[in-house]
Amino acid sequence: MIYRAVRPLLFRLDAERAHHLSLRAIALAGAIPLVRDAMRRLFDVRDARLQTNICGLEFTNPIGLAAGYDKNGTAIAGLAGLGFGHLEMGTLTLHPQFGNALPRMHRVRECEGVINSLGFPNKGVDAFLAAAEPYFRDGQRGITGSRPILGINLGKGKDTPLEQAAQDYCELVRKVHSRADYIVINISSPNTPELRMLQTRAYISELLAAVISTRNEAPGDHRSPVFVKISPDLTDAELDDILVAVGATRIDGIIATNTTLERRGIPVGYAGLKGGLSGAPLRARSTELIRKVYTRTNGVLPIIGVGGIDSPQAALEKIRAGASLIQIYSGMVYRGPGLAHQINLGILKECQRLGVRGYTELVGTVKI
Ligand SMILES: Cc1cc2nc3c(=O)[nH]c(=O)nc-3n(C[C@H](O)[C@H](O)[C@H](O)COP(=O)(O)O)c2cc1C
């Protein structure tokens, strides 16, 4: 209700500026303990039917915040009050970088889409670890079971040649491992030159093997699961190459999908904008890929589904296609910060209607 009133004002601003303002407001709310507690009371939905255990991590519900929303970890405490079961921070690179030229984020209002060409603007991994330290120190990590699970999404630097990309990722894994509940290897953003080449047969196996051995050699007992985030623009053959490498290196799961370079389904006036398209126009495409991954891996590989989720129905579509967890980004732009709460309530309603003991019974129930 409140967001419906605020949205026209936000939509008068440049999309990236509006995003920074929203994030700052969430950070501010999270910094005031009374407000933070009130948000949790308002947005948290606690019900055993929403809980799941993926790769040894206890999620209180299946809804997560997708990467890119809080790149530098400046609003974790506030975001933790919005009803999410997990939060994915980043994408982080080894060194700070500005990203691509402005303007680089556009709303496609006619179809509730977003086009962005940000190119991983972030303050670098060390600044993130410093900013997020209070969150770790407060014992608010998901590992404790009392707070959202915290994922950290990693990318290669803009100027790192492909041949040295594995070194970037391994160094990043070393730095974040003791802090991350799970780690994401992002090789699917369309806005870092050549990044998507890392998904191809020429690079993928070696890269994933290096990352997994770095994770396995990290000090301490804790072993963060490693997920790979993939593009919705893969051919079947490219997807197969990735799944072979994922199986051989024992990657823990797949995040499907990142944004698309396709422009089908959006007004022609936007087709020339550079960058990746997300939101409602991406929905069917990402669901299709989730279904393919689920089928090709016989449902044994955990999948986090993301792309165009803006309602309980859209969330359930991804779950039925094979996603064990889901994430949202563009839906928050159009529907506001209460979206995770609304989706959780909608999933519970569906569990009730079907008489199932938990939403996990619905995972992968609609095949190709
Ligand atoms: C403005 C913007 C920035 C994004 N930045 C990142 C990023 O840094 N890393 C990443 O893995 N995905 C990034 N994404 C992709 C989202 O995490 C998500 O995969 C994609 O937007 C599809 O979900 P959605 O339709 O719910 O937005 C970004 C998306 C948007 C709209």
The ligand as a Tripos MOL2 file, in Angstrom:
@<TRIPOS>MOLECULE
LIG
   31    33     1     0     0
SMALL
NO_CHARGES

@<TRIPOS>ATOM
      1 C1         20.0110   -3.6160  -11.9380 C.3       1 LIG1
      2 C2         20.4210   -5.0620  -11.8730 C.ar      1 LIG1
      3 C3         21.7010   -5.3950  -11.4280 C.ar      1 LIG1
      4 C4         22.0870   -6.7330  -11.3700 C.ar      1 LIG1
      5 N1         23.3420   -7.0370  -10.9120 N.ar      1 LIG1
      6 C5         23.7090   -8.3560  -10.8160 C.ar      1 LIG1
      7 C6         24.9690   -8.7090  -10.2950 C.ar      1 LIG1
      8 O1         25.7650   -7.8730   -9.8890 O.2       1 LIG1
      9 N2         25.2810  -10.0330  -10.2480 N.ar      1 LIG1
     10 C7         24.4240  -11.0190  -10.6660 C.ar      1 LIG1
     11 O2         24.7570  -12.1930  -10.5740 O.2       1 LIG1
     12 N3         23.2010  -10.6970  -11.1410 N.ar      1 LIG1
     13 C8         22.8250   -9.4050  -11.2300 C.ar      1 LIG1
     14 N4         21.5900   -9.0800  -11.7020 N.ar      1 LIG1
     15 C9         20.7030  -10.1740  -12.1650 C.3       1 LIG1
     16 C10        19.7240  -10.5970  -11.0750 C.3       1 LIG1
     17 O3         20.3920  -11.1260   -9.9570 O.3       1 LIG1
     18 C11        18.7420  -11.6430  -11.6370 C.3       1 LIG1
     19 O4         19.4710  -12.8090  -11.9910 O.3       1 LIG1
     20 C12        17.9880  -11.1660  -12.8650 C.3       1 LIG1
     21 O5         17.6780   -9.8010  -12.7560 O.3       1 LIG1
     22 C13        16.6770  -11.9280  -13.0680 C.3       1 LIG1
     23 O6         15.8210  -11.7680  -11.9600 O.3       1 LIG1
     24 P1         14.6180  -10.6980  -11.9300 P.3       1 LIG1
     25 O7         13.8360  -10.8670  -13.2020 O.co2     1 LIG1
     26 O8         13.8500  -11.0300  -10.6890 O.co2     1 LIG1
     27 O9         15.2460   -9.3520  -11.8710 O.co2     1 LIG1
     28 C14        21.1810   -7.7450  -11.7650 C.ar      1 LIG1
     29 C15        19.8890   -7.3940  -12.2010 C.ar      1 LIG1
     30 C16        19.4990   -6.0760  -12.2390 C.ar      1 LIG1
     31 C17        18.1020   -5.7310  -12.7040 C.3       1 LIG1
@<TRIPOS>BOND
     1     1     2 1
     2     2     3 ar
     3     2    30 ar
     4     3     4 ar
     5     4     5 ar
     6     4    28 ar
     7     5     6 ar
     8     6     7 ar
     9     6    13 1
    10     7     8 2
    11     7     9 ar
    12     9    10 ar
    13    10    11 2
    14    10    12 ar
    15    12    13 ar
    16    13    14 ar
    17    14    15 1
    18    14    28 ar
    19    15    16 1
    20    16    17 1
    21    16    18 1
    22    18    19 1
    23    18    20 1
    24    20    21 1
    25    20    22 1
    26    22    23 1
    27    23    24 1
    28    24    25 2
    29    24    26 1
    30    24    27 1
    31    28    29 ar
    32    29    30 ar
    33    30    31 1
@<TRIPOS>SUBSTRUCTURE
     1 LIG1         1 GROUP 0 **** ****
